[in-house]
Amino acid sequence: MLATLGPAVLAIIATLLGAIVSGRFQERAAERSVRVSHGESIRRDRLEAVTALACAASDHRRALWMRGDAVLKNTDDVGMKPAHYAVHVEARRKDNTGRILLRLGPYTQTWLASRDAERLNTLLEGRATTVMPGYTVTAKDTAFHVSDHASYSDPHEADACELLAALLKDVSAPW
């Protein structure tokens, strides 16, 4: 009986060890497959990023060339539509609701809009919460919306600070 039981136990142990070793090989193969696919996706993402960077650099170089060419030819049209910027003076409550009190624009250069927004915020400094009780009044530079052009005041016809001062006199009425 022992003679037949020994080989049977040995066969069972060998089968279990074979299953463990086989499982470990399959696990390592699956891990290797995951590493390879992850590496491939990283390589593909890097290639797309480099391609996008090269396209952006090429577009930037072309835009600079067009601008330089237009400057040398003394033309106003550089082949691109000018960007337009604006300044909004907003009154906001703590719950982030509110409205735009004053719109200034269009500005063709962002630094001009930023400068006027800073000037208006300097004028409002220390008074932003007392101008309209319950509201915080601030100025910020933003995009100019051509569809609302009638609601904008031209910043080149009047000084932005004078427009704000006139607005603040009228704001005393509740709204």
C-alpha positions in Angstrom: 0.0 0.0 0.0 2.8 2.3 0.8 4.4 1.5 -2.5 1.4 2.8 -4.4 0.7 5.8 -2.0 4.3 7.2 -2.4 4.2 7.7 -6.1 0.6 9.1 -5.9 1.7 11.7 -3.3 4.7 12.5 -5.4 2.5 12.9 -8.5 0.2 15.3 -6.6 3.1 17.4 -5.3 4.7 17.5 -8.8 1.4 18.6 -10.3 0.9 21.4 -7.7 4.5 22.6 -8.2 4.0 22.5 -11.9 0.8 24.6 -11.6 2.6 27.1 -9.3 5.6 27.5 -11.6 3.3 27.7 -14.7 1.2 30.4 -12.9 4.2 32.4 -12.0 5.4 32.3 -15.6 2.0 33.5 -16.8 2.0 36.2 -14.2 5.4 37.5 -15.3 4.4 37.3 -19.0 1.3 39.4 -18.2 3.4 42.0 -16.3 5.8 42.2 -19.2 2.9 42.7 -21.6 1.5 45.5 -19.4 5.0 47.2 -19.2 5.4 47.0 -23.0 2.0 48.4 -23.7 2.5 51.2 -21.1 5.9 52.0 -22.6 4.3 52.1 -26.1 1.6 54.5 -25.0 4.2 56.8 -23.3 6.3 56.7 -26.5 3.2 57.5 -28.6 2.3 60.4 -26.3 5.8 61.8 -26.4 5.8 61.6 -30.2 2.5 63.5 -30.3 3.8 66.1 -27.9 7.0 66.6 -30.0 4.9 66.9 -33.2 2.6 69.4 -31.6 5.6 71.4 -30.4 7.2 71.4 -33.8 3.9 72.6 -35.4 3.5 75.4 -32.9 7.1 76.5 -33.4 6.5 76.5 -37.2 3.3 78.5 -36.8 5.0 81.0 -34.5 8.0 81.3 -36.9 5.5 81.9 -39.8 3.6 84.6 -37.8 6.9 86.4 -36.9 8.0 86.2 -40.5 4.6 87.7 -41.7 4.8 90.4 -39.2 8.4 91.3 -40.0 7.6 91.3 -43.7 4.7 93.6 -43.1 6.8 96.0 -41.0 9.5 96.1 -43.7 6.8 96.9 -46.3 5.2 99.5 -44.0 1.8 97.9 -44.3 -0.9 97.9 -41.7 -2.3 94.5 -42.7 -0.1 91.7 -41.3 -2.4 89.0 -42.7 -4.0 88.2 -39.4 -7.1 89.7 -37.7 -6.2 91.9 -34.7 -7.1 90.5 -31.3 -9.5 92.6 -29.3 -9.5 93.0 -25.5 -11.7 94.7 -23.0 -12.0 95.8 -19.4 -15.1 94.9 -17.3 -15.9 96.6 -14.0 -17.9 94.1 -12.1 -19.9 94.2 -8.9 -20.1 90.8 -7.2 -21.7 89.4 -4.1 -20.1 86.8 -1.9 -22.2 84.1 -3.6 -20.5 85.1 -6.9 -23.6 86.6 -8.4 -23.5 90.1 -9.8 -23.3 92.2 -12.9 -21.0 94.2 -15.1 -21.2 97.9 -14.3 -18.9 99.2 -17.0 -17.5 97.8 -20.2 -14.5 99.4 -21.9 -13.3 98.3 -25.3 -12.0 97.4 -27.8 -8.3 97.5 -27.0 -6.1 96.1 -29.8 -3.3 95.3 -27.4 -3.6 93.3 -24.2 -1.2 95.5 -22.2 -3.4 98.5 -22.7 -6.4 96.7 -21.3 -4.3 95.4 -18.4 -3.0 98.9 -17.7 -6.5 100.4 -17.6 -7.7 97.5 -15.4 -4.9 98.2 -13.0 -5.6 101.9 -13.0 -9.3 101.3 -12.2 -8.4 98.8 -9.4 -6.0 101.4 -8.0 -8.8 103.9 -8.0 -11.1 101.4 -6.3 -8.4 100.3 -3.8 -9.8 100.4 -0.3 -13.3 101.3 -1.5 -14.1 98.2 -3.6 -16.5 96.9 -0.9 -17.9 100.2 0.2 -18.8 101.6 -3.2 -21.9 99.4 -3.2 -22.7 97.8 0.1 -22.8 94.0 -0.1 -20.8 94.0 -3.4 -17.2 93.9 -4.3 -16.4 96.1 -7.2 -13.3 95.1 -9.3 -12.0 95.7 -12.8 -10.4 92.9 -14.9 -9.1 92.6 -18.4 -11.0 90.1 -20.6 -11.9 89.3 -24.2 -13.9 91.9 -26.2 -17.3 90.5 -27.4 -18.0 92.0 -30.8 -21.7 91.0 -30.6 -22.1 93.3 -27.5 -20.2 96.2 -29.0 -23.0 98.7 -28.3 -22.7 98.1 -24.6 -19.0 99.1 -24.5 -17.5 102.5 -24.0 -14.6 103.5 -26.2 -11.6 103.8 -23.9 -9.9 106.0 -26.5 -12.6 108.7 -26.4 -12.6 109.2 -22.6 -10.3 108.4 -19.7 -11.2 105.1 -18.0 -10.9 106.6 -14.5 -13.3 109.4 -15.4 -15.8 106.9 -16.8 -15.6 104.9 -13.5 -15.9 108.1 -11.4 -19.1 109.1 -13.3 -20.4 105.5 -12.9 -19.8 105.5 -9.2 -21.9 108.7 -8.8 -24.8 107.0 -10.6 -24.5 103.7 -8.7 -25.8 105.2 -5.4 -29.3 104.3 -6.6 -30.3 100.7 -5.7 -30.5 98.1 -8.4 
